[in-house]
């Protein structure tokens, strides 16, 4: 959708430069406002996040200004417009074939056994039972939860409502987290604490990464970023669901009062805001040794 939107705005600005330029400025302004207000609401607005969004916010607005400036500086003929559109589509094709095609081939060749049930995963010096489809395994882009909502599930009135922006402490998580209420089969949330499931640590996640059916996991090095994998992990079974939207898992390991550690499908350890809720952010619980 971002590519289609950008291409459409480009064609409009070539055919009708003044209108297109102002349209790009308007769209850029609305998008910038949405992004920065959202970041501010999440409490993560700082110099780093502000600068990281400049290419698709302030620079986007600047493009509209440059288009208007060019049109007013010189007359754009019909042949020039046609040449610009041809050039635009050539760029799109080059980018598509150079970057899109290799990514498509890589994604289609990922190992996927299409099994979404509970499974045993043998990692690096660990062996865990991971939750199947149900409340303990979030791999879709709907109904996603923030860490705060999960951590505070049993505090006060049982449930998630109104708990996204209340930062949960480590003690809160240990006492009230949602996984304590999941039944042994991993299919339902109960009203009472059962303690059959828990959220894995970041070390357990880095140890359980796979590539082409082979465990490539390693112990967590205690830092964010790339780990000491001999072979880079990928979004493949048994740990991930390749054809589903989630590409990040949260862990139970707290980084500070507002962030926890998470991992992406390539095995990189990242910091995740406890109040963050994305369609690409999920989790997968592991079973304890407790029996019914």
Steps between C-alpha positions, in 0.01 A plus 500: 500500500778757571649425156167532318420824687840652419478398134148645467604831658802513268290453185247763614781749575654443155171549315375787721809643675340774712208284615725197547758700694242637742343155527835349599553777758151442641538119515851536644377740768213272604726194508767690700240618747363147540845344550637751751176519700495122520864487613429772757196309629714188541748706703792421271552837328872584511772623264569148370140420407442850364801478266419144391161610363625812315546320161127423476367810679690828458685385187167388353363853545821641349443300181165675450667841545771412245240389243314832530831691483608315183170565322510871580863527397456349155220391269438125494401379154285199423799303367693575818211363705492181293877456536474549876227234529703255287805567719287451811380158387854399405613583855210297642590200282870520589424518872238226471725253320820591688357490852146365486569184297782367726285565809203324340714197414645492853156524660349227280791265574464524878436173680131484590330182619169693551462353850369750759449266792698441817848369429829406659797705384852386575718809531859564599535306829125537570187304416164676533134438420365802308133598489281426201220713359311661787541775761864407560605538136443830320611481135220691324455874437171529688435501873864579576591598855763720660727372776314716753166340414649152533685580822201662674236252383419371851546829687176659613220391268620206293546601137693735272279809487663829596837343583705576187649829623556395864865396517524163672784430741696177510309409816168572324594266217601216731173526697235585242616402149249344263693176447434391858129471411531282187380139526742212454390440139578866419154554355317716757546772759358406840389711796749338739881476500622168358868565424530256209651758263746788513661752265853394398807704591703672231775241554255217430391675180854548366577135581192377308556663160502280188605507133401234246400253770827538689538663841731800470420639844761644735503635855401866530808721516330745735474774237257621236572451131648202318594193701783253444316277253719295266210497255241780491154381615190562289123515535446126479337217687516367765518831695336737251206485260652618168178603325355697795561872577679478838876556468582593862458305823506660843683334789458505876841665546467860616749760372377794707176634647357585156659240268542126468725295274358346186630318194435523128485207259865547400608449861580863577426604858311829526346727763120519496289761678269329751201694367572424132232310311564409135355255252853367454568455874405171662613237749524128553473344845690198631369231734623456852569159653178517701247229413119515536 
